[in-house]
Amino acid sequence: MSEENIKRGHRKLRVGEVISEKMDKTIVVRVRRRVRHPRFKKIITVFSKCYAHDAKGEAKLGDQVRIQEARPLSKTKCWRLIEVTHRSEA
């Protein structure tokens, strides 16, 4: 772990796919979770949208990215882009 993570304490990390990059310095990341349904016990896939701060504009549509929890940066944005793990081919 980097020195920044140690100073700030434990923050959640998520991996997801960029589904929008139309805003300035903001990307929308779709994070996938697999959970067991409480009643039917079937494994289902649940998606959530996270708005992440991308100061350099390095993430593009379809990229696989790692984001980290941050303080609220705006009304909806409370994640920061850590790295682009995999570039999309398109």
Number of C-alpha atoms within 10 A of each C-alpha: 5 6 7 8 11 10 8 9 7 10 11 9 13 19 18 23 24 24 16 16 18 11 10 11 14 21 28 22 29 20 18 15 12 10 12 11 11 8 6 7 9 10 11 11 11 10 13 10 14 21 21 25 23 21 13 10 14 13 25 19 18 18 20 20 22 20 23 19 18 16 9 10 13 9 6 10 18 16 25 22 25 17 15 18 13 13 13 12 7 7
